Amino acid sequence: MFLAIFFEMKGNLEKKIMRKTMRKIGMMTIFFCLIAMMAVGCKKEEKEEVKKEKGKTYEFFYDKLPKSDQKVSDEENEKIKRGVENWAKYVMLVDSSVSKQNRKTIDNSFYQSIVDDKQREKVKKDRKTFYKDSEVQVQSAEAKIESAYATEY
């Protein structure tokens, strides 16, 4: 009878130890899974943000225009060239003779045409350095049109 009680107690003790061990293993597994999911989830979000930042593209209206294989005439090409040169001369390149008020207006409109924040700040910094303590006179601006194609919009 003593042996029966001993083996019964031993069996109950083993069951208790086994239950505690299984609970510990289960809790550790759940804890490990939660930590792993958080770690993987954080990395994925960070990667997506970095990927979005690196592959940042902006949509412009001319990207959506239907393309054609028809090149523009030399006359049209010359008009485009003059337009780009005038824009550069009066927006990108500003004489020192222009009043501060007009210059500020021109600069603001130019900065608004730059989509990327980092590029805009770089251009602002470069322009401040260029115009600081110097007399600027714009004689001419020259553009070169590599190719131009007709489109409908």
N, C-alpha and C positions, 0 to 999 in steps of 0.2 A: 504494500500500500504506500509506503514511503517513496518507493521508486516511481509509482504512478503519479503521486503528487509532485515529485521532483520534475518528472518529464513534462507534466502539464504546466507547471510554472515556467519551465524552460521554454516550452512552446509559446506560452503567452508572452514571455519576455522577448523571445525572438520576433514575435509578431509586432510588439510595440516598437522594438528597435527598427524592424523593417519598415513600419509605417512612418516613423520619424525620419528615417533615411530617405524614403521615397518622397516625403514632403519636402525635405531639404533639397533633394535633387530637382523636384518639380519647381520649387520656388527659385532655385538658382537658374534653371532653364528659362523660366519666364523672365526673370531679371536680365539674363544675358540677351534674350531675344529683344526685349524693350530697348536696351542700350544699343544693340546692333541696329535696330530699326531707326533709332534717333540719329545714330552716326551716319548711316547711309542716307537718310532723308535730308540731313543738313548738307552733306556733300553734294547731293544731287541738285538742291536748290542753288547752292553757291555756283556749281558748274553751269547751270542754266543761266544764271545772272551774268557770269563771265562770258558765256557763249553769246548771249544777247548783246552784251556790250561790245565784244569784238566784231560780231557780224552785224553791227548796227547799220541798217540801211534806211535811207529816207526815200520816200516816194515823191517824185516830181511829176508835174503834169505832162512834161514831154516824154517821160518814160511810158506813158499810157497811150501816146499818140500812135496811130497806125503808121508803120514804116513803109517806105517805097524805095524802089531801086532807081528812081528818076532823079538825077542830079539837077541842081538848080543852074540857071543860066549864069554866065559870067557877070551880067549886069546885076542879077539878084545877089550873087556872091559878093560883089563890090558893095552893095547896099548893106548887107550883113556886116561886112568888115568895117564900114564907116560907123554903123550903129554900135558895134562893140568898142571901137576906138573912142567914140564920143562918150559912151558910158564909162569907160576906164578913165578918160580925161576928166570928167566932171564928177565922178563918184569915188573912184579909187585913188586918183591923184588930185590933190587939192592944193591950189596955190596958197602961198602965205598971205597974198593980198586979199583973200576972202575974209569977210568979217567973222568974228568968233561965233556969233549967232548962226550964221549960214553954215559955217564949218561944223558946228555941233549938229545941226539938222542933217547935213550931208553924211557925217560920220554915223549918226544913229540909223539912218536909212540903209547905209552900207552894212552896218553890224547886224541889222535885222535880216539882211539877205543871206547871212551865214547861218546854216542850220545847226551845225555841230557846236556845242557849248565850248569845248576845248579849243577848237579852231578859232572861234570868235574871240576868246580871251587872248589867244596867241596873237591874233591880228591886232587887237587893241593895244597890246603891249608893244608890238613891233612899230605900229604907227606912232605911238607916243614917243618912242625912242627916235624914230626917223624925223619927226617934226620938232622935237625938243631943241631949243637953242639953234635953230637953223632957218635960213631963208630959202623957201622952195618956190621955184618957178617951173610950171609945166609948159614946155614948148610943144610937145606932141606926144601922142601915144600910138603905138603901132601894133596891129593885130595880124595874125596869120591864120587864115582859114584853111585847114587841111582838106576838109570835105563837107559838103552841105547837101542834104537831100530834101526833096519836096515832101510835104505831108499835108493832110487835111485835118482840120479841127473845127 
